[in-house]
Amino acid sequence: MKKMWTVIRQEYINRVRNRGFLIGTVLLPILMAALMFLPAALMTVDVERAARFPVVDSTGVIFADFSSALADTNDAGERLYQFEDFLRTPADMTTLGEYRRENPSAGPVEYLSSQVEAGEIGGFFVIPETFVDGGAPAAFYARNVSDDVRNRRFRQVLDTTARSLRIEGSGLPAEEVEALVKPTRFSTFRVGEGGETSEDSGQTFALAYIFAFIFYLLLVISGITAMRATLEEKTARTAELMISSVRPFHLMGGKILGITGMSLTQIAIWFLSGAILLQQGKSLPGQIASVAELIDSVSPSPAVIVVFFTFFVLGFLFYSGLFVSVGAMVNSETEAQNLQTPVTMPIIIAFMMMFLGIRSPDGSLTTILSMVPFFSPILMTVRACVIMPPLWQILLSAGILVAGAWVSIWIAARIFRVGLLMYGKKPNLPELIKWIRYS
């Protein structure tokens, strides 16, 4: 056992001092900050230029209220949307008439589309005569219609304007109508231990998804790292020297536990960085602070954190044993890539089963699958995020996973020991079984 601890310490130190570990540990918090706050920051950046927007208003009543409601300005103080009531002036009629002499079948839409293409206008609106009564829809034409913020703004103002006109036409007081159509509110509350309730507006789903994604990402990345490390030692023939003084099981267990310690170190640094980023984000102005507050509301309970780390360590040991087995039986990177798919697929399937765990955390199928070592690391954590399972189920699942991890490492050690002697030969399934049974 002392030799195993020596392997663990050496593997951990080598991995932590590796340049790739340092770069990955630093880059991920930066990437997390960018993904969390950059979209909100970009939402506040003025990226639009002032432009003309003709409006073909067939109702004759929309244009005035619509244009006055959209008086947004850019950083230079110019109105972003310079609306023009098209076809209401003789000049517009003359211009359209000249265009139609060259294009007899053209109408206002074709003419204004040509102006958009030439860069003369930023876009244009076509409001049908029956729009106010809920008939034909209004349409917006532009070269770029993927700006969802702008589109939602246009849609909201048009909807508000049409509703106001309908209220005026009904002859009823606007205040009474607004009170009648006022939307209702709906909230969801989670009932916890002791009957305590807390509002949940999607935080549970977000927490379960985040933990499942962390599992998926680290199991795949760290597992492949363990597989490549085993393959490198096998091809470099350095493991032959180690096998002479360390039992294969202790060597494989030490390597896997060392890499597990490295992964836990990364997670601790990432969690600490995330907490610091959230606190800093709250002090920033505008939507950035709102995003930070929203993320901060997704806070796991201590019990969920214990379940997460327990099943992460056990799941990592289980899957690392499988990945190391692949590295021990192949002789090149190409062979390893071909054989790693069967090991990676259960992780992907478990990640997809996350949605089953969220929708039915205490269902029979979810409970059974959370006892299977291939799926339990992700599924049991997801269940704990949604509804904490009974303690006996957690202990039973963890016990089965401990046994699975031990068997996985034992198989990896058997394959590694024989694989060193059979270097250059890729075993088939019957030979692989013989390798495992060989003593």
Secondary structure as the mmCIF struct_conf table of DSSP 4:
data_model
#
loop_
_struct_conf.conf_type_id
_struct_conf.id
_struct_conf.beg_label_comp_id
_struct_conf.beg_label_asym_id
_struct_conf.beg_label_seq_id
_struct_conf.end_label_comp_id
_struct_conf.end_label_asym_id
_struct_conf.end_label_seq_id
HELX_RH_AL_P HELX_RH_AL_P1 LYS A 2 ARG A 17
BEND BEND1 ASN A 18 ASN A 18
HELX_RH_AL_P HELX_RH_AL_P2 ARG A 19 MET A 43
TURN_TY1_P TURN_TY1_P1 THR A 44 THR A 44
BEND BEND2 VAL A 45 VAL A 45
HELX_LH_PP_P HELX_LH_PP_P1 GLU A 48 ALA A 50
STRN STRN1 ALA A 51 ASP A 57
BEND BEND3 SER A 58 VAL A 61
HELX_RH_AL_P HELX_RH_AL_P3 ILE A 62 ALA A 69
STRN STRN2 THR A 73 THR A 73
TURN_TY1_P TURN_TY1_P2 ASP A 75 ALA A 76
BEND BEND4 GLY A 77 GLY A 77
STRN STRN3 ARG A 79 ARG A 79
BEND BEND5 LEU A 80 LEU A 80
STRN STRN4 TYR A 81 ASP A 85
TURN_TY1_P TURN_TY1_P3 PHE A 86 LEU A 87
BEND BEND6 ARG A 88 THR A 89
HELX_RH_AL_P HELX_RH_AL_P4 PRO A 90 GLU A 102
BEND BEND7 ASN A 103 ASN A 103
TURN_TY1_P TURN_TY1_P4 PRO A 104 SER A 105
HELX_RH_AL_P HELX_RH_AL_P5 PRO A 108 ALA A 118
TURN_TY1_P TURN_TY1_P5 GLY A 119 GLY A 119
BEND BEND8 GLU A 120 GLU A 120
BEND BEND9 GLY A 122 GLY A 122
STRN STRN5 PHE A 124 ILE A 127
TURN_TY1_P TURN_TY1_P6 GLU A 129 GLY A 134
BEND BEND10 ALA A 136 ALA A 136
HELX_LH_PP_P HELX_LH_PP_P2 PRO A 137 ALA A 138
STRN STRN6 ALA A 139 TYR A 141
BEND BEND11 ARG A 143 ARG A 143
HELX_RH_AL_P HELX_RH_AL_P6 ASP A 148 SER A 170
TURN_TY1_P TURN_TY1_P7 GLY A 171 GLY A 171
BEND BEND12 LEU A 172 LEU A 172
HELX_RH_AL_P HELX_RH_AL_P7 ALA A 174 LEU A 180
TURN_TY1_P TURN_TY1_P8 VAL A 181 VAL A 181
HELX_LH_PP_P HELX_LH_PP_P3 LYS A 182 THR A 184
STRN STRN7 PHE A 189 VAL A 191
HELX_RH_3T_P HELX_RH_3T_P1 GLU A 193 GLY A 195
STRN STRN8 THR A 197 GLU A 199
BEND BEND13 SER A 201 GLY A 202
HELX_RH_AL_P HELX_RH_AL_P8 GLN A 203 ALA A 236
TURN_TY1_P TURN_TY1_P9 ARG A 237 ARG A 237
HELX_RH_AL_P HELX_RH_AL_P9 ALA A 239 ILE A 243
TURN_TY1_P TURN_TY1_P10 SER A 244 SER A 245
BEND BEND14 VAL A 246 VAL A 246
HELX_RH_AL_P HELX_RH_AL_P10 PRO A 248 LYS A 282
TURN_TY1_P TURN_TY1_P11 SER A 283 SER A 283
BEND BEND15 LEU A 284 LEU A 284
TURN_TY1_P TURN_TY1_P12 GLY A 286 GLY A 286
HELX_RH_AL_P HELX_RH_AL_P11 GLN A 287 ASP A 296
TURN_TY1_P TURN_TY1_P13 SER A 297 SER A 297
HELX_RH_AL_P HELX_RH_AL_P12 PRO A 302 MET A 329
BEND BEND16 ASN A 331 SER A 332
HELX_RH_AL_P HELX_RH_AL_P13 GLU A 333 MET A 352
TURN_TY1_P TURN_TY1_P14 MET A 353 MET A 353
HELX_RH_AL_P HELX_RH_AL_P14 MET A 354 ARG A 359
TURN_TY1_P TURN_TY1_P15 PRO A 361 ASP A 362
BEND BEND17 GLY A 363 GLY A 363
HELX_RH_AL_P HELX_RH_AL_P15 SER A 364 LEU A 369
TURN_TY1_P TURN_TY1_P16 SER A 370 MET A 371
BEND BEND18 VAL A 372 VAL A 372
TURN_TY1_P TURN_TY1_P17 PRO A 373 PHE A 375
HELX_RH_AL_P HELX_RH_AL_P16 SER A 376 VAL A 386
BEND BEND19 ILE A 387 ILE A 387
HELX_LH_PP_P HELX_LH_PP_P4 MET A 388 PRO A 390
HELX_RH_AL_P HELX_RH_AL_P17 LEU A 391 LEU A 421
TURN_TY1_P TURN_TY1_P18 MET A 422 GLY A 424
HELX_RH_AL_P HELX_RH_AL_P18 LEU A 429 ARG A 437
#
